[in-house]
Amino acid sequence: MNVKNRNSYYLTVTLLWFLSIFSASAFGETERVRVSSSNDDAEERIRDGDMYRNSTDLEFGYDGYVSGLQIVGMRFQRVDIPQGAIINSAYIEFTVDETDSGTTNLVIFGQDYDSPDRFENNNGNISDRTKTAASVSWAPSRWNRKNETHQTPDISTIIQEIVDRSGWVAKNNLVLIVEPGSGCTGSSCQRTAESYDGRRNKAPLLIVDYTVVPTLKTPIFSSLDGILGGQLKGVNFHIGTVGNGNNQWPNNEGPEHLIDDVGQKYLNFGEHNTGAIITPNIGCSIVDAIKFWTANDFGSRDPASYELYGTNKSISGSKHYLSDFYLLSEGNLTLPVSRNSNGNSALDDLNSQTISFTNTSSYTSYLLYFPSVKNKSSANSMQLGEVQVFGSTCSDPTPVIHHYEISHDGQGLTCEAEEVTISACTNTDGATCVLSNDTLVLLDVKATGSRSVTVPVSSTDPGTGKAYIPYTIKDSTLLSLLGTSLPTVCFDGSVASCNLDFADTGFQFTNSINSNGIPAQLSGKPSNVGYNSSTLSLQAIKTNPVSGACEAALIDDKPIELVAKCIDPAICKSKTVMINSTSISTLDAAEPNTYTSVELDFGDKNNNAATFYLTYLDAGKVQLHARYKISVDGSSPVDYMQGGSNSFVVRPLGFYIDATDNPKAESAADAKYKKAGEEFTTSVTAVQWQARDDLDNDGIPDDGSDLSGNNATPNFGQESVAETVVLAHQLIEPLGGASGSLSGNIIADFTSGKGNTTNLSWSEVGIINLTANLSSSSYIGAGPITGTIPYVGRFIPDHFKQTIKATSGSTLGDEGSLTVNHNNAFSECRRVDWAYSGQSTDIGGNTQGSIRYFTPPKLTITAYNSASQVTINYTSDFAKLMSLGSNGNEISFLAPKTIHSNGLNLTGGAELGEMVDLGGGVLTYQLSEKDHFVYTRGTSSEIAPFQAEFELPFDVFKDSDDVTFKASNLGIDYFESPEFYGNADFNNTVEIRFGRLVLKNSFGPETSNLTQPMQVEHFDGNDFIVSSDNNCVSYDDEKIILDDSAPTIALGGDGKFIAGETREIQLQAANVKGDINVIYDAYDWLEYDWDSEIGYDDPFAVATFGFFRGNDRVIYRRRVNN
């Protein structure tokens, strides 16, 4: 057994997804944990229980160093296997330290305990532990080559017994024990592996393959559900179709096969970001698990990641805003390589992967898409055999209708039925109507003037319907709704009014998309290009007095008076509506109309619509009004024909987000920005359209668009129910980290289209993006507005809290402990529990303090945000302290500070220790085994032995971002200096003595060698006594100093003192009589003030040849040279 002092924490855990071999909903993982501390592998001699915890190798069976058989124990820390997991296979992997080929029989057990402590020095510390009922016999093959690896047989039965314990939880510690088996009695029964203290990266490695079986609830999807395949482009999910192009699929591999409960697959040539929207037939559901089955071929097409969203909005149309959905689960996929059969073949659960997540919200539809596939270079599509979500059904959350709303444009023509819209609203405030899901039935609209007309309401979409009122005489009518007792409100496009005026002449605004009115527009965009592009027309219509039919009222070029009225907000911040290239009068809602004349071409009687395009350089709900003075009977003009458009919405294209002074870091190597939890200012500006920002014409900024140069829309935020913005985030780096939480992320006050939050903060470490969305999801009911800043950060911890895990009862902590290296040349002298003041040791040619670590202290360093929450993402490259010793990452200590009442000083030398990333924002720093200390030796040191008591105060403790710990305040300590002391309850220190070396007088015949006795002494508080427990101080005859003329030489070579004494050095027979002065060149820390003068001297004596008794003790003698 080779022994040396190594005790550092090292832990590597690698989590691998692999093919499950169990039933539906099972998924497999592999846990790999290596022995990670000096006291986590140990040997126990069987005959007497003697323990060895710091061996540089592990001998299984027989150990020649202890001349007998032994037991080996290994503790694996933080084994991340959940209670009750199914253990598929398990083994320990060893690295060969010494070659062995003899027949060897061993038996492996586990410790039957929930989370065992480390191995201690007390006898029988391994054999006294309760073993598992399960055991595995092991007859290792020949170990013929050093550094090769060997594995035990499958020990899954042992691991299964342990993880099935009622007290077992994930990240408990686990102990395995290897004993000699039947027939293992002699030295040939041996295998020798690397230990932690030998090569920590080759220490025993436990590898466990296990399966977790989540509890699944009711399947939600069925073949009866509505499903729409498609692809996410920017922030919209676009519905696809059959075909061979992007976002298309083969005729027999459409999205319906994703939920048909058989092997036939869904394939989408769009590849990335493809998926489907599924509306379960059962209605509302709460889901918390999802399961995927592979398709029949080409694993390169398998999804490599997924995102699942839910919504309660109705699903219709060809494009769906992502902002209407709520993220439920996302992550990477590792689907099995095995394939399901195609067609109507039954699904095979061996070819599936199940993921559970937390969700308590109910939804009526789900959006599932796949951002990536396994091999994008070789895949031409995305494919999946089947998908299912699991959860519970719930009651349909249909809100109750609160009131009805009649919308009209205030003017109708007597020559055609006037269209009005009826909406069933569930909101109780005066905001934009929130439609009910109910179909309107048994409702009529009544127009009452000099006569009354009643017409039924026809409803094709939930919550809304149309009525067409044929009022054939010029009159003013009042609208009302029959068939309900609920309140009814009316809106004529400008104000709340139920008055609808019918005239024989008038203007109608139409468009080329759906003919009715003016569709929603984007601020700054001409209406004839891009999103919602259409040809707008103005028709002048009159009623034929004979037939009552509509006919053209105007042809050719005519100067039409136009005005734009701001409806919502009612007060315009900018008055910039343009018709064609002419700016027209743009007024607040309450202002009297003043018109601008614009020349429009009404064509001829066969084609009498005057086309135009509209541009508004702001945002809000707007209505156009037109008038022209004509004579109906051919006489001089005496009246105006008039008409108004619908109230249409012009919304901003998007939001420009600016985080003040944001360096836009993209990796951990880039500049820091703010501390986690630190408030920072971020502004959001609603901006106008630019063609370059919406190349796909979907009305949403394209990915990567730079909106910083776009003009603002000053009306934004001034609406009657003011729009507000919510900021959301996604984690960019570190991958797979915690997303953290965003605070101060609501912006409710906008001026000139710009709002800001001064108290935005993110709780984590890393890099995020920020996305701005409307709190209402739709701008005055005309669709979403969004914007993203792709990189915000880098965020760093606010502070560290550094602790030292304390010993609790029999469980040792991380305080560390001291030992003394008296003589590095002898292993038994490297660990002694006392030292002399001033004592040093030669280690590798360097003289260092003899006080060392038996176990180096280990500091636990946790990163926190400003709210004192752990920043989990302070790990990997973002854990700057992992680069300790470079780039300004530093942990250093001041000179050791005595805390003993005697006040004696000491000095020390410190080296760089070892930093380990435990993950989750927690690091450990173990001080270096090379650190050393020595008590100063002086006149004040000549006192009785005492326990060394000192602390190591921090000098610098910071990472390269200048993150450090807080100063202690309000009773909270943010750091804890390593301390060494001893008392009745705890002792991690060594004894300090004041010592000296005594050289005794010698005498004898001149014809014989004289023995020159020496002894090491220390002061016990009263007298100097022999250090009888010192078997480590060395002697060397070359350190004997004699007079130049002395007729003798020193003999005896070198060696060690025994029980503090030696008589090995002799003076060769002089063959003459006389006294010889003898001096021994002692270590500095064993010199003494023999002459009561300043300074310490080497010990001296007188050797007398020719006498049979020595001279009286001479206190001091000095040779005088004449």
URKA-V74348 format. One line per field, one symbol per residue. psi: psi as a letter, one per 40 degrees, with the letter a starting at -180 (. if undefined). burial: + if it has 9 or more other ideal C-beta (glycine too) atoms within 8 Angstrom, else -. A space follows every 10 residues. Layout:
psi=???
burial=???
This chain:
psi=hhhihhgihh hhhhhhiihi eaaieiiiih hhhiheidee hiihhddeeh ihefieihhh bihddefiii ihihhhifhg hiheihhdii ihhihhdihi eihhhihhii hgidgiiihi eihfeddeih iidiihihgi ihgehieiii iiihfddddd ddeeidehii eiihhihhii ahegdaeegh hhiiidecgd eeihhhhhhi hhgihiahhd iieeihhhia hhhbeihhha ihaeahfiii defiddedfe fiehihhhee cifiaihhhh deaiihieii hhiiaeiged eiheiihhii ieiihiiehh hdeeihhdii aiigiidiii iaaeiiihed fihhhiihhe iiieihhhih diidgddeie ihihdiiiii aiiiihfhii hdiihhhiee hiieeihhhi hhhhheieae ihhhiieihh ifiihhhhbe iihhiihhhd iheiiiihhg heihihihii hieieiihii heddihhehh hhieiiihhi iededhahii iihehieeia hfiihiihhh iihheddeii ihdiiahihh hiihhhdhie hhdigfhhhb ehhihhiide iihhihhhhi heaaddgfhh iiiihhfaia hihihiihhi hdeeaiheih hiiiiihihh iidahhhhhh fhefieieei iiciihehii hhihhhiiih deegdefeei hiheihedei iigdeheeid ghiihhhiii hdiiheahda ihifehhehh hfehiihefh iieiiahiih hhihdeehhf eeiihiihhd hhahiiidii hhihhihhbe hiafdiiiih gdheehdeee gifiiihehi ihhfehhiie hahdhiihhh hhhiaeefih gdegibdegd eefheifehh hiiiiihiei deehiiiihi ihahhhheif ehiihhiiee iiihhhhade egiiiihhhi igiichgiae efhaiiihif ehheihihih ihaddihfai ihihiihhhi iiiiieeiih hgiiihiihe ddihihgeeh fdhiiheeeh hiidehfiii ieaiaiihfe iifdhihihd eiiiihhhih giideeiigd efihiiiiii ihhhheieii iihhdhhhhh h.
burial=+--+++++++ +-+---++-+ ----++++++ ++++++++++ ++++++--+- ++++++++++ +++--+-+++ ++++++++++ +-+-++++-+ +++++++--+ ---+++++++ ++---+--++ ---++++-+- ++-+++++++ --+----+-+ -+-+++++++ +++-+--+-- -+++++++-+ +--+----++ ++++++++-+ --++++++++ ++++-+---+ ++--+-++++ ++++-+++++ ------+++- --++++++++ -+++++++++ ++++++++++ --++++++++ ++++++--++ ++++++++++ ++--+---++ +++++--++- --+-++--++ -+--+-++++ +++++-+-+- -+++++++++ --++----+- ++++++++++ +-++------ ++++++++++ +++++--+++ +++++++--- -+++++-+-+ --+++++-+- --+-+-+-+- -++++++++- +-+-+-++++ ++-----+++ ++++--+-++ ++++++++++ +-----++++ +++++-+--+ ++-+-+++++ ++++---+-+ ++++---+++ ++++++++++ -++--++++- ---++++++- --+-++-+-+ -++----+++ -+++++++++ ++++++++-+ +--------- ++++++++++ +++++++++- -++-+--+-+ -+++++++-+ ++++++++++ --++---+++ ++--+-+--+ -++++++++- -++++++++- ++++--+--+ -++++++--+ --+++++--+ ++++++++++ +++++-++++ --+++++++- ++++++++++ ++-+------ --++++++++ ++++-+--++ ++-+++++++ ++-----+++ ++++++++++ ++++++---+ +++++--+++ ++++----++ +-+--+++-+ ---+-+++++ --++++++-- +++++++++- +++++++--- +-+-++++++ ++-+--++++ --++++---- ---++--+++ +------+++ ++++++++++ ++++-+---+ ++++++++++ -----++--+ +++++-+-++ -+---+-+-+ ++---++-++ ++--++++++ -----+++++ -+++++++++ ------++++ +++++-+--+ +--------- --
